[in-house]
Amino acid sequence: MALMLDESEASDAELIGRAQGGDRGAFGKLLERHYDFVYRAAYRWCGKKADAEDIAQEVCVRLGRAIRDYHGSGAFTTWLYTMTLNAARDMMRKTVREAIKTEAYAAYELISGEAELEEPAEALWEAVRMLPDKQRDAVLLVYGEGLGHALAAEAMGISETTVSWHIHEAKKRLKALMLSAGEV
């Protein structure tokens, strides 16, 4: 009588063979076993958690379609790594294409006169978002929310004089940012 290994003890080769034959449980176990590897490789490639999760999910979908094409001539992890990098590159190309389309559409709107020009306040708030964290927080609390320096200091967990200093430094940076952008 042959001794059956449970799926946690089955080798990758056994799971792959069973998955190629349509065994969904074996395929699920294979995904479970290698998902962290795929995610880590994707994260190292793109550096963003959300993008890495999207790439890992895409690899899972692709693996479902491609598992039957795996012939075992190389290591499964090498094949999976290649699939992960291809998915990451595909995502990058798609992102670039979408950005080009968006820029082209915005340029068309400006040329045709259909675009609404950005208000100076929007440009200023965009510059505020580029400030260092503490300066940005101080400006948002004092000017965006209308808090006094004392209440902003309480919210930020710092002294009132430190809030004043962050506001002062933020004003200098914002002036430089707005001058370089041609807004002032």
C-alpha positions as CSV (number, residue, x, y, z in Angstrom):
1,M,0.0,0.0,0.0
2,A,1.5,3.3,-1.1
3,L,1.9,5.9,1.6
4,M,0.3,9.3,0.6
5,L,2.1,12.4,1.7
6,D,-0.2,15.2,2.7
7,E,0.0,18.4,0.6
8,S,2.2,20.2,3.1
9,E,4.9,17.5,2.7
10,A,4.5,17.1,-1.1
11,S,7.4,18.4,-3.1
12,D,6.9,21.2,-5.6
13,A,7.3,18.7,-8.5
14,E,4.5,16.5,-7.1
15,L,2.2,19.6,-6.6
16,I,3.1,20.9,-10.1
17,G,2.3,17.5,-11.6
18,R,-1.1,17.3,-9.8
19,A,-1.9,21.0,-10.7
20,Q,-1.1,20.3,-14.3
21,G,-3.7,17.5,-14.1
22,G,-6.3,19.9,-12.8
23,D,-6.0,19.3,-9.0
24,R,-7.1,22.7,-7.6
25,G,-6.0,21.8,-4.1
26,A,-2.4,21.2,-5.3
27,F,-2.5,24.4,-7.3
28,G,-3.7,26.3,-4.2
29,K,-0.9,24.7,-2.1
30,L,1.7,25.7,-4.7
31,L,0.4,29.3,-4.6
32,E,0.4,29.3,-0.9
33,R,3.9,28.0,-0.7
34,H,5.4,30.5,-3.2
35,Y,3.2,33.7,-2.8
36,D,5.6,35.3,-0.3
37,F,8.5,34.7,-2.7
38,V,6.5,36.3,-5.6
39,Y,5.5,39.3,-3.4
40,R,9.0,39.9,-2.2
41,A,10.4,39.8,-5.7
42,A,7.7,42.2,-6.9
43,Y,8.3,44.6,-4.0
44,R,12.0,44.7,-4.6
45,W,11.4,45.5,-8.2
46,C,8.8,48.3,-7.8
47,G,9.3,49.5,-4.2
48,K,5.6,50.0,-3.5
49,K,3.4,47.7,-1.5
50,A,0.2,48.3,-3.5
51,D,2.0,47.7,-6.8
52,A,3.7,44.6,-5.4
53,E,0.4,43.2,-4.4
54,D,-1.1,43.9,-7.8
55,I,1.9,42.2,-9.5
56,A,1.7,39.2,-7.2
57,Q,-2.0,38.8,-7.9
58,E,-1.3,39.1,-11.7
59,V,1.3,36.3,-11.3
60,C,-1.2,34.1,-9.6
61,V,-3.6,34.5,-12.5
62,R,-0.9,34.0,-15.1
63,L,0.3,30.9,-13.2
64,G,-3.1,29.4,-13.4
65,R,-3.0,29.6,-17.2
66,A,0.7,28.8,-17.6
67,I,1.2,25.9,-15.1
68,R,0.6,23.4,-17.9
69,D,3.4,24.8,-19.9
70,Y,6.0,24.3,-17.2
71,H,8.2,21.4,-18.2
72,G,10.5,21.1,-15.2
73,S,13.7,21.8,-17.1
74,G,14.7,24.4,-14.6
75,A,13.9,25.3,-11.1
76,F,10.2,26.2,-10.5
77,T,11.3,29.3,-8.5
78,T,13.4,30.5,-11.4
79,W,10.4,30.1,-13.8
80,L,8.2,31.9,-11.2
81,Y,10.8,34.7,-10.8
82,T,10.8,35.2,-14.6
83,M,7.0,35.3,-14.6
84,T,7.1,37.9,-11.8
85,L,9.6,40.2,-13.5
86,N,7.6,40.0,-16.7
87,A,4.4,40.9,-14.8
88,A,6.2,43.8,-13.2
89,R,7.6,45.1,-16.5
90,D,4.1,44.8,-18.1
91,M,2.6,46.8,-15.3
92,M,5.3,49.5,-15.7
93,R,4.7,49.7,-19.4
94,K,1.0,50.0,-18.8
95,T,1.5,52.8,-16.2
96,V,3.8,54.7,-18.7
97,R,1.2,54.3,-21.5
98,E,-1.6,55.6,-19.2
99,A,0.5,58.5,-18.1
100,I,1.2,59.4,-21.7
101,K,-2.5,59.2,-22.6
102,T,-3.3,61.4,-19.6
103,E,-0.7,64.0,-20.6
104,A,-1.8,64.0,-24.2
105,Y,-5.5,64.5,-23.2
106,A,-4.5,67.4,-20.8
107,A,-2.5,69.0,-23.6
108,Y,-5.4,68.6,-26.0
109,E,-7.7,70.3,-23.5
110,L,-5.4,73.2,-23.1
111,I,-4.9,73.7,-26.8
112,S,-8.6,73.4,-27.5
113,G,-9.5,75.7,-24.7
114,E,-11.6,73.1,-22.9
115,A,-9.4,72.8,-19.9
116,E,-10.0,74.9,-16.8
117,L,-6.8,76.6,-15.7
118,E,-5.5,75.6,-12.3
119,E,-6.2,78.1,-9.6
120,P,-3.2,79.6,-7.9
121,A,-4.5,78.2,-4.6
122,E,-4.4,74.6,-6.0
123,A,-0.8,75.1,-7.2
124,L,0.1,76.4,-3.7
125,W,-1.5,73.4,-1.9
126,E,0.3,71.1,-4.3
127,A,3.5,72.8,-3.3
128,V,2.5,72.4,0.4
129,R,2.2,68.7,-0.1
130,M,5.9,68.6,-1.2
131,L,7.1,70.1,2.1
132,P,8.9,68.0,4.7
133,D,6.4,66.3,7.0
134,K,6.5,68.7,10.0
135,Q,6.4,71.8,7.9
136,R,3.5,70.4,5.8
137,D,1.5,69.4,8.9
138,A,2.0,72.9,10.5
139,V,0.9,74.7,7.4
140,L,-2.1,72.4,6.9
141,L,-3.2,72.8,10.5
142,V,-2.7,76.6,10.7
143,Y,-3.7,77.7,7.2
144,G,-5.8,74.8,6.0
145,E,-7.7,74.1,9.2
146,G,-7.5,77.6,10.7
147,L,-6.0,76.5,14.0
148,G,-3.9,78.8,16.1
149,H,-0.3,78.0,16.7
150,A,-1.1,76.7,20.2
151,L,-3.8,74.2,19.0
152,A,-1.6,73.1,16.1
153,A,1.2,72.5,18.6
154,E,-1.1,70.4,20.7
155,A,-2.2,68.4,17.7
156,M,1.4,67.8,16.5
157,G,2.7,67.1,20.0
158,I,5.4,69.9,19.8
159,S,5.8,73.4,21.3
160,E,4.1,76.5,20.0
161,T,7.4,78.1,19.1
162,T,8.4,75.0,17.1
163,V,5.1,75.3,15.1
164,S,6.0,78.9,14.5
165,W,9.5,77.9,13.3
166,H,8.0,75.2,11.0
167,I,5.6,77.8,9.5
168,H,8.5,80.2,9.0
169,E,10.7,77.6,7.2
170,A,7.7,76.4,5.2
171,K,7.1,79.9,3.9
172,K,10.7,80.2,2.7
173,R,10.5,76.8,1.0
174,L,7.1,77.6,-0.6
175,K,8.3,80.9,-1.9
176,A,11.3,79.1,-3.6
177,L,9.0,76.3,-4.9
178,M,6.5,78.8,-6.3
179,L,9.2,80.9,-7.9
180,S,10.8,77.9,-9.6
181,A,7.4,76.9,-10.9
182,G,6.8,80.4,-12.2
183,E,3.7,80.9,-10.0
184,V,5.0,84.0,-8.2
